[in-house]
Amino acid sequence: MLLRIQCLLILILLGFCAKGQDLSSPHNETELFINPSALSAQAHFSIYYHKIALLQHAKCALLQDKNLNLDQQFAYSHCSPFTKVDDSWTDPLSGEFISNIYNKKEYYFKRKDSLNSASRCTLEFRVFDKALAYRFKVISYTQSYYGDQSNYPFPATDSAWWIPSDCFAFEGLYKNGLIENISTLVNTPFLGHRGDSLWYVIHEAALLQYPLSDLQSNEYHQLETRLRYGSDDSLFMRKYCFTTPWRVISFGNTAADIANSKVISSLNEACKIANTSWIKPLTFNGIWWEMHEGILTWPEGKAHGATTKRAKEYIAFANEFHLGGTLTEGWNSGWDNYGTSNHSKQNFAKAATDFTWDEVLRYAKEKNVNWIAHHETQAEYKHYDSIAESLFKDLHKKGVHYLKTGYAGVGMEYGQAQIEHFQKIVELAAKYEICLDVHESIMPSGIERTWPNLLTQEAGRGNEWNATYKGLPPYYATVLPFTRQFAGAFDYTPGLLNLFNNTEHRKRGYTTLAHEIALYVVLYSPMSMLAQDIFTYSNYRKEYTEAFKFMANIPPVWQDRKVIQSRPGDYVVTRALQTTKQDSIWYVAAIADENAYQIKVPLDFLSTKQEYVATIFSDNRSTQWQSRPRDFSVNYIAIKASDTFTMSLAKAGGATVRIVTRAVFDQENKAQEKPIIQIPLWNRMNHIYNAVFQHQSTYGYAYRKDTNAVVHYNSHYDSNYPAQGDLSLTDGKISFYDFSDGNWQGFFNKDIDVTIDLPKNEELHQAMVHCLASPDDWIYFPRKVSVIVLDSNNQVVKSFIHEYNELPKEENGQRKTDDFEIDLLGVTGKYLRVKVYNPGPCPKESKGAVNPSWLFCDEIVWR
């Protein structure tokens, strides 16, 4: 009996390695405790940051088959001693020095059977001061593997930002809520936080010959990685040698720690391009925006955009304002059947009949402007594989060094085959000295360190949605530095000068001009576009020349760039340095969500030995995002390192500050007098601005910030539109026009029927239900709302009902929001039963045509 107990204890110890192996970061900020398993190629680990448990009992494992079974053929053998590594490097694009110091340790697993003793598996951990990364390396001679899986049991009550993984090309809006409320697969980067002092993000680095990974919440609300299926319904599979991507968790005490991390690119191999002198960042314009507006077309015809005449006009404009390049979308033949079931292959070797390729290239060379080619593959990546080398060889022969590719089509699952395709294209482009801007791309994983000709990628919802799709809410961009931008450079395509670019509702930018300009600093893209057409910029030239020149001259790369203040979803302040032969030029830029902010920025990053002048481009007292979004002020302020600078941001607004030494400022402006004011006056002015900004109208309102009221659902919301769960209707947040932004709850073909349990008996004067109408999406306003006030014994105090005979107009498919109010006459109650009545089938003349309709609500408030 005693022997049996002893054997059992030995097995337990072998299986779970009771004594954990520990590994700390170079400056001991992070501690990692690892327990490798003796039963299979897996390990459990816990992360402590500044002695606080960030993540406990996490797991990483090698998978044996697509049913997610663990490989039981390996047994833990031994581990290496920890090694300190300094792999610091310099970015060839900007010259920025990137510190990359970490401690590493490897765990070795070997095959249990003697017949295949040469098969082995290594699990490597790297611990940085503010990050953890790990990956598997496998050599096997008999087994096919389907990849790896990780489990991250972060507390279910941690808050997070994410986008659902079923959004095409990662172009979803970020949702905000508790981990326990995640019900679908979500993309990485995934941003989480515990209070305001512990932030983290999950992503992957060095994604090569391997499928993309999503996150899924299991039955215990624990996040688990899930590999993407390919078009043939298969997962990753390798018979012999393979290496998984790095699984990365980056963390810090502030959200800025996340945004400033360079861990994703640093986990990739060093640059493989011997001579990078041909890789030059640039700002460019392009024939593009008018197609998204529906004014011009990609295919040939009367409204064809990419004509020789128009291309030369764009190139001349680029030359006048010292832009580096001009993009011409729709220049090639093959667009005729784009988007149809009978679409033809694009012909990237033949120009459209009204586009003379040689003449455009000649003119671009004369004007010292790079012509940027465009290849829209329509997601036919296998066909593009077969022709890419001949195309790139021809572009190189013609002296074309910049190419934008696109994959707008069906079938982009980002499985193993498509990941391999993207990598092939990047390496082929490097071979023929071509810089890439890739749209509908894979989510970046840092390979631009190895192949810096990959200048920028899309992989996210960009500014084109403001042209003809669904307008972006201003909070969206304030989340990007900590999510999409964490992965790598983002071709967001900012620069809207005309924010009323289309008279139809939702076809405009829901920000201010100052916000748009600040995006060039807040977001990073070495290949940076001025999104709108040159005719828009020219039409506003007289009134907005100063604004356009300021925007066009912001550099695309920086020698030092950091987020210095932030609250994701609310505001971001970024500082960036451009070093020239004459001077060091600093930029500080900030953007706001739908609220106004006043932010104090210490200027202690400046030299104490110099006097400086700041040029401030900002919202002014007349700026208002709804009606006067282009109103701005330019001021010149004398500053020094000991000063603290005040930035006031209008609702949906922004500000950009350019700082140079007084000597450089005088040299730049010697031909004209600029009125320079002192910083005490500027800060007083900003207090006035902020007072005005706070009183502007905005997207919505709430009577209370936090009601602490419990909501009981008598009719439940649709699982596809849960918002942030059961508290969403009383969380004090009023939403925007996009029903998929994560704040709206959707009810299909049913009434909304909820009971609100107030914290105590209250005197009630008014109730309001905030609803959405979007007829093109079968969403309509309610025709009737009722409220029943009940006392603490659930007895009816008084009933109220209101029928809305004169509803806000819903013509032309325009999206609208409105507040449906009911006077409660000062009655006292403990419970509110609110019923919002479904309007019935969609009208016959609508796109929904007699189908059942939706109700969408994002808030019920009272006072």
N, C-alpha and C positions, 0 to 999 in steps of 0.2 A: 504493500500500500504506500509506504514512504517513498519507494523507488518510483512509483507511478506519479506521485505528486511532484517529485524532483524533475522527472522527465517533462511533465506538463509545464513547469516553471521555465525550464530551458527553452521549450518551444515558444513560449510567450516572449521570452527575452530575444530569441532569434528573430521572431516575427516583427517585433516593434522596436528593437534596439533601444532598450530602456534608457541608456545613457546617451543623450543627444549630443551631437557634434556642434560646437559653436564656432561662429565666424563673425568677426566685427568689421566695421568699415574703417577706412584709413584714419579718421579722426574720432572713432568710437561713438559717432552719433547713432549708428544703427547696429543692432545685434541680431544675428540670425542663428536659430537653433534648428538643427536638421536631424531627423531620424530616418535613415535609409532602411528599407524593408529587406528582410532576408528571404521573403517569399516570392518577390517579383521585382521588376524594374520600376520601382516607385519610391517616393520619400514623402514624409510629412515634415512640415517646417512651420516655424513661428517667427514673426518679425517684431522687434521692439525698437521704437524710435524715441530717443531721449528717455529711455527706461519705461516708456509707455507702450502697452501692447497695441500694435497696429492691426495685426492679423495673427490669429492663433489656430493651430491645427489645420493649416492648409495642406493640400496634397497635389503632387504632380506624378504622373504615371505614363508608361508606355502602353499603347493599345495594341492588342493582337489582331482584332478584326473589327468590322464595321458595326458589330453589335456592342461595341465599347467594352469588350471583355479585356481584362488586364492580361499582359503576357506573363505566364507562370513559368516560363522556361529559364528565366534568369535568376541568379542568386547574388546577393551582395557579397563582394569580395574584400575590398579595402578602400581607403581614401588617401588622397595626397595631403601633404602638409599645406597650409595656406600660403599663398604667394602674394606679395604686394606688386602691383603692376602700374606703371606710369605709361599710358598710351596717349598722352596729350598730343594734339594736332592743330594745324592751322588751316582754316577754311580757305581754299584757293580762290573763291569768288570774292570774299570781302577782306581777307587777311586777318580775320578774327582768330585769336588764340583760344582754343577750347581745352580746358583742363579735363583730363579723363584718367582719373586715378581710382583704383579699386583694389580690393583683396579678393582672391579667388580660391576655390577649392573644388576638387573633382572627386566623384564617387564612382567606383568601378563595379560593374556587374558582369558576371560571366555565365555561360550556359551551364546548366546543371548536368547535362549528359556529356560523357566523355567523347562521344562520336563527333560532336560539333564544338570542341573546346576552343576553336579559333573564333567563334562568334562571341561578340562582347558588346557591352553598352556602357557609355560614360554619361554621367549626369554632372554638368558643370554649373556651379553657382558663382556669381559675381556680386559682391556687396559694395555699393557706393555709399557715400554719406547720406544721400537722399534717394536711394533707389536700390532695388534688387532685380537681378536678371538671372535666368537659368535656361538651360536647353539640354536636350538629349543628342548624343552622337551614337549611331548604331552601325555595327558591322555584323552581318548575319549571312550565313550561307544556305540556310534551309527555310527560313521563315519570311513570309510576307507581312509587312506591318502597315497598319492603318493610321499611324500617327500617335499623338499624345493627347492627354487631357489633364486639366488642372481644376482644382476646386478651391474657391476662395470664400471661406465662411466669415465675411465681414458682417458686423451686426446688422440685423434686418432693419433696425431703426436709423441706420446711417442715411443721410440724404445723398442724392445723386443727380447727375445730368446725363442723359443718354438719347440716342435716336434708335428707333426700331430697325432691325436688320432687313426688313422687307421693303425698305425705301429704295427706289432705283438709284444706283450710283451714289449711295450715301447721302442723298439730297433730302433728308428729312429735317424737320425742325426739332431742336433739342427739347426734351421733356424734363421736368424737374419733379422729384418726389422721393419717397422712401424706397429703399431696396425691396422691402416686403411688398410693395405695390407693383413691381415689375412682373408682367405676365407674358411677355413675348421675348423672342430672341432680340438682343440689342448689339449694336456695333461697338467696337472699340475705336478710338480711345473712349474710355468710360470714366467719368469724373465722379468721385465720391468725397464726402467729408463728414466728420464727426464734430458737430459744433463749429466754431470759427477758428479752432486752433490745430486741427489735424485734417489735412487734405491729401488725397491720393488719386492716382489715375492708373488704369490698367490698359496695356497695349502690347504690341509685339514688334520686334525689330529683326531686320535681316530676313524678310520673308522671301525666300528663294526656293523654287522647285517644290512648293508646298502650298496647300490650300489656305485661304484666309480663315481666320478664326473669329467666331462671335462669342457672346456670353449668354448664358441661359440661367434663369433662376429655378432651382430645383424645389422639391416639396418642402424643404426646410428653409427656403428663401436664401440659399447659398448660391453664389455665382459659380457657374461651371463653364469651361470653354467647350465650344462645339465647332468642329471643322466644317467648312462649306462643301456641299456636294457639287460635283461637276455636272456638265450637261448629260453625261452618260450615267448619271445616278450613282457614281462611285466616289469614294473618298480617296484621299491620298494613299498611294501604295508604292512601296519600294521593296525589292527582293533582297538587296544587298546593303550597300552603304547609304546612309542619309543622315542629315542633321536637321533638327527641328528649328524653327525660328526661336529667337529669344523671347521668352515670356517675361514681361516687364511690369513691375509695380514701382512707380515713382511717387514720392511723398514729401511732405514738408509741413511746416507750421502755418503757412499761408498759401493761398491759391497762387500767388506770384511765384512761389518755389516751384510749382508745377510748370507754369508758363516759361520759366527761365531755364528749365532743364534741357540739356543737350544729350541726354543718355541714349535716345533712340538712334541718332546718327552715329554716336560714338561706339555703339555696339556693332557697327558694320566694319568691314575691312577697309584698310587704308586705300587711298586713291590709286586706281590702276591705269590712269591716263598719264603717260610720261610728260607730255607737254600740254598744259592747260591754257596756254596763252590765247587760244582761239575762243575760249569760253568766256563770253562777256555778258554780264547782266545788263538789262536795258528796260526802258519804259517805252511802250508802243501804243499806237492807235490801230484801228482796223475797221474794215467793212464787215459789220457783225450786228450791231445794236438794232439797226433798222429792220433787219430780218426778224429779230425777236419781237419787234413791235408790230410786225405784219405789214410794214410799209413797202419793203423790198423783199425779194425772194432769192433763195439759193439757186433754184433751177433757172434756166434761161427763159426769156420772155420779155414782155414790155417792162416789167418791174425788176428785172435782173439787177442785182446789186454789184456784182464783181465785173464791171466793164473796164476796159482799158482807161477810158476817160476818168471814171471815178477813182480808180486805183492811183492814177497820177495825181489827182487832187489830194488824196490822202497822203501820198508821199511828200508832196510839196508842203502840206500842213506840218507833217512830221519834221521836215527840214527847218521850217520857220521857227518852230518851238523847240528845236534841238532834241527831238525824240529819237530813240535808237532804231525803231522799226515800224513797219506797217504790215498788218495782217490782212489777207484778202480771202475771206471765206466765199465759196461758191465759184472759184476761179476755174475749176476743172469740169470736164464733161461727166455725165453719169448721174446727175441730180434729178433727172426727169421723173423717175418713178420712186424717188425716195419716200419712205414711209408707207408704201403700198405693199400688198402681198406679192406683187409681181415686180418688186424693185430689182434694178440691175446693179451690177457691180460698179463701183465708182472707178473712173478711169483717171488715175493720177499722173499719167504720162501725156494726157491730151487736154489742152485748154478749151474753154467754152468758145463758141464762135465769135463772141464780141469781146474776147479778152486776148490781146496779143502779148503772149508771155515774154518773148524776147524784148519787146519794146518796154514793157513794164520793168524788167530786170535792168535794162540799159538806163532807164530814167532813175531808178532807185540808186544805182551805182553813182550816177552823176550827182545826185542830191545827198550822197553819203548816208543813205538810209537802208537798213537791212529789209529786204522783202521777206516776209514770213509766210512760208507755204502752209497749206492746210490739207490734211488727209482725214476725211470723215469715213471711217471704216464701216459704219453701220453695224458694229459689233461682229462683223464677219472676220474675226481675227485669224482664222485658219487661211482664208484667202489672202489676207494681208501678209501673213507669214511667207507665203510663196512668192510674193512680188517685192517685198520690202527692200531687199538688198539692191536690186536693179534700180529701184526708185531713188534710194539714198545715194547710190553711185552717180546717178544723173544729176541730182540736186548739188552734190559736191562739185561736179564738173561745171555746173552753171554758176557756182559761187554762192549758193544758198546755204546759210549756216543755222537757220532757225526754222523749226517746224512745229506746228500745233496739230496734234492728232486727236481724234474723237472716236467714241465707241457708243454712240447713241442708238441703241437697238435692242432687240429682244435677245435674251440668252446670256447676259453678263452675270454669271453666278459667282465669279471670282474663285473658281475651283483651281485645282493644280495646273491644268492645261493652260488656263488663261494667265495664271501667275507666271508660268514659264514663258508665255508669249510676251508679256510686258518686259521681262528681263531681256529676252532676245532683242527686242526693238531698241531698248536703251543701249545695249552693247553694240548693235549694228550702227546706231546713230553716232556713237563715239568713234567707231572705226572710220566713219566718213565725215567727222568733224561737224556734227549737227547737234544743236541744242534743242531740247524738247520742252514743250508745254503740253501735258497730256490731260485731256478731259474724259470724263466717265472712267477714270483710271481706278486702279486698285488703291486702297488706303495706303498712304506712304508708310514706309518702315525704315527709313534712314539710308537707303542705298545710294542717295546722292553724295554721301561721303566717298563711296567707292567710284561712282560714276557722276561727277559734278556737272556733266552735260545735261542731266535731268534737272533742269532749272526750276520747274514748278509743276504742280498737278492740281486738278480740281478736287474730285472725291468729296464733294460737299455742296450744299445749296449756296449758290452765289448770287451776285447782283442781277443776273439776267432774269431772275424771277420777278424783279420789279418792272421789267419791260412789258411782259404780256401774260405772265402766269399769275401767281398769287403773291401779293406784296409781302416783303419780309418785315416782321415786327422788329422794332429797334433793339429789343433785348437780345436777339439772336446773335448779333456780332459781338456782344459783350461776353458771350460764352465761348466763342471760337478760340481765343488764345489758350484756353485750358483744355480743349478737347481736340477739334480738328487740327489746330495749329501745333499742338503738342507732337503730332505725327510728322509734321514737316511743312514745307512751303505750300501756300494755298493761293491759287489763282482765283481770287474772289471777284475780280474785275470791278473795283470801285470806281468812283469818279463821276457820279451823277451831278451834272450842273443844272440840268432841267429836271426837277423832281416831279413836275406835272407832265411826264413824257407821253401820257395818253389821257384823253379826257374821260375815258371810262373809269368808273370806280375800281379800285384795287390795282390799277395799272399806273402806279406812281411809286416814288420812293417815300417811305414813311419815316423819313429822317430830315435833318437840315443839311444845308450845304456844308456847314462847318463840320458836321458829323462825317460826311462823305470824304472830305479832305483828310480828316484825322485817321481814317482807315488805312491810309498809305503808310502810317507809322505803326499803328496798333496791330495790323496784320502784316505778314512778311511774304514777299514773293520776288525773287531775283529777276523774274520776267514779269513786269508789272504793267497792266493795261489801263489806259484811259478809256473807260467802257463805252461812252456815248459817241455818236457820230460827229464828224468834224463840223457839220452844218449847225448842229446844236451849239457846239462850242463857239463857232463863228457868229451865230445870231446873237449870242450873249456877250460878244467880245467887248463891245463898248462899255457896258455896265459892269461886266465881270472879268475884264482882262486881268486885273490884279489877282482875282481868285484863281483863274485858270493858270496863270504863270506860276503862282505859288504852288499849286497842285502838281503841275507838270515838272517842276524842278526838285521835288522831293526824291532823294536817291532810292534806288531799289534794294541796295544792300548796305550793311552797317558794320563798322568795326567793333561795336558793342551795342547791344540792344537788350533791354530788360523791362519787364512789367514792374512798376514800383508801387502802385496802389491798385486795389481791385476788390470787387465783390461780384463774382460771376453772376450774370443775369441782371445786374444793376449798372455797373460802370467799370471802366478799365482806364488806367493811366500808364502809358509806356514812354520810356526814355530811350533815345538812340543817338549814337555818335557816328558822324561821318568825318573822316580825316582826309584833308586835302593837303596839297603842297604848301598852301598859304596859311591854313589854320585848321583848328578842330571845330566843327560845327555840330552843335547839339540840337536835337529836336525833342520836345515833350508833347505828347498828344493824348487826348482823352475823348471817350465817347460815352453817351448815357443811354439808358433804356427810356421808357415812357415817362420817367420822373426827372425832376430837376435836382442838381447836386451842386454843392460848393465844396471844392477840394483844395486843401493846402499842400503845396509841393515845396519841400526844402530844396534849396539850390546848392547843397554842399558838395555835389559832384563837380562843380566848377572849380577852377584854380583860384586860390586866394590872392594871387599876384596880378590878376587881370581885372579890368572893368569890361562889362559886357552890355550889349543891347539885345533885347528880345523883341522879335517881330511876332505879334500875336494875331492869329487869324481865328476869330471866334464868333459865336452867336452874339447878337446885340439885343437891346431892350425891345426892339420891334419884331425879333425873330419869333415865329410860331410855326410849328411843324405842319399844321393844317393849312394855313392860308398864306404865310409869308416865310417859307422854309429857306429861301435864298438870301434873306437879309443877313448881313454880316458886318463886322467891324475889323479893321486892321489898325492896330496900335503899336507904338514903339516905346519900350520901357527900359530905362537904365537900371541894371541889376548887378549884383555881386554875389559871391559865394555864400555870404552870411545871411542873405535874404531868404524869406519864405514867400513863395509865389501863390496867389489865389487864382483858381480856375473855377469859373461859374459855367455850368452846362445847362442849357435849356432842355426842356423835355424833348427827348429824342435827338438831342443836340451834341455838340462837340467843340473842341478847340485844339489848335496846333500852334506850338511855340517854336520858333527858330531862333537859336541863340548863337551869336558870334561876338568876338571881341570888338571893343569900340573902334579900334583901328581898322578892322576889316569892314565894319558897318559904314564908317566914313568913306572908305575907299569905294565900296559898292554904290554909295548914294551921293557921290561928290557932285553929280550934276543936278541934284534937287535937294531941297531942305525937307527933312522929315521931323515933325514935331515930337521930341522925345520927352516923355513924362516920367516922374519918379514913382517908384513902386508903392509908397504909401498912398498916393492918389489912385493908382491902379487898383489896389486892394479895396479901397473905399468904393470905387466904381463897381467892383464885383459884388459887393454886398447889396448894392442897389439892383444890379442885374438879377441876382439870385432871388431877391424879393419879388421881382416881376415874373421871373420864370416859374416860381412856385405857384403863382396864381393863374397860369395858363390852363386852358382846358386840355384834356388828354384823352386817352382811349377809353377810359372808364373810371369808376371810382368805387369806393367801399366806405360804408359808414364806420367800420371798425377794422382794425388791423388783425385782431385775433379774437374771435367770439367765444372760443372754448365750448361751442355748442355741438352736441352729438346729433347726427342725422340718421334717422331710421328710414329705410327705403321700402315703401309699400309697393312700388313698381321699380324694378332694377334697371340700371343703365346697361347699354350694350357693351359686351366684353371688348369690342374693338375700340371703344371710346370711353375708357374708364376715368379719364383725367388722372388725378392723383389719389383716387380711392374715395372712401365714404366721406371724408372731411372736405372734399373739393368744393362743395357748394357753400361752405361757410368759412373758407380760409382767408377771406379778405382780399383776394386777387381777382381783378376783373380782366377778362381776356380780350384778345385781338380778333381780327377778321378771319383767321385761318382755323377751321374746325379741327385740324389735325395737330394743333400746336401743343397738345398735352394738357390743356386747362379746361377744355370743353367736355362735358358729359353728353353722350348722344343716346337718345331714346327713339327706337324705330317702331313706327306703327302702334304707339301706345302713349298714354298720358304720363306726365311726370307726377308722381304722388309720393311726397316725403313728409315725415314728421320731424320737426326740429325741437330737440330737448334743450331749452335754455338753461344756463347755469343757475338761475334763480327766477323768482317771479319778477316780471318787469312791466313797467308802463309802456305800452306800445302805441306809436303814432303812425307809422307807415311801414309797409313791406314793399320790396322791389325784387322782381325777377329779371335777370339780365339774359337775354336770348339772342340768337343769331338767325339771320335769314340768308340763304344762299340757294336760290331756286334752281340753278344749274346742277346743284348737288342734292336736290330733293329736300332741302332744309327750308322750313317755313316758320314764320312767327305763329305763336298760339293765337287762337281766337277768343280764348276765355281763360281767366285765372281766378281761383278761389282760395281764400285763407280762412281757416277755422282756428280761433284762439281758444285754448283749453286751460283750465286751472291745474293745480298740482295733483288733483284727484282724477284728472282726465275727463272732467266734465266740461261741456261746451259753455264758453262764456259768451261768444258772439261769432257769427259767421258773416263773411264778406265775399262778394263775387262781383267780378267786373268783366263785361264782354266788350271786346275792342272792335267796334264797327268801322272805325277809321284807322286802319293800320298804316304804318310807314310803307311807301311804295316799294315794290319789289321787282320793278320792270328791268328788262335787259339783262337778267341774270346777275345783277349787281349784288354784292354782299353788303349786308348792313347788320348793325347791332342796335338793340334798343332796350330800354328799361320799362318793364310793365309794372306799374305802381298801383297800390291799393291803400287808401287811407284807413287806419285802424282806430281812429277816434279816441286814442288815449286809454283804451281798455287794458287791464292788467291780466297777464297770463304767464304760464310756465311752459306751454307747448304751442307750436304753430304747425298746423297741418296745411301744407301748401300743395295745391293741385294745379298743374299747367296742362291745359287741354290740347291734345293733338288736333290739328286743323283738318285732318282727313286726307283723302287722296290728292296727289299733285294735280293741278289744273290740266285740262286737256291740251291747252296750247303750250304747256311747258315741256322741258326735256324729259321730265319724269312721267308725263302723260298717263294719268290715272293710277300710277303705282303708289303704294303706301308712302307716306312722308316721314321725315325725321323732325324731332324737336331737339335743339341743342341749347343747353343751359350751362353757365359756368359760375353763377353766384346767386344766392338768395340772401338779401341783407334787410335789416330793419333798424328802426330807431324809435 
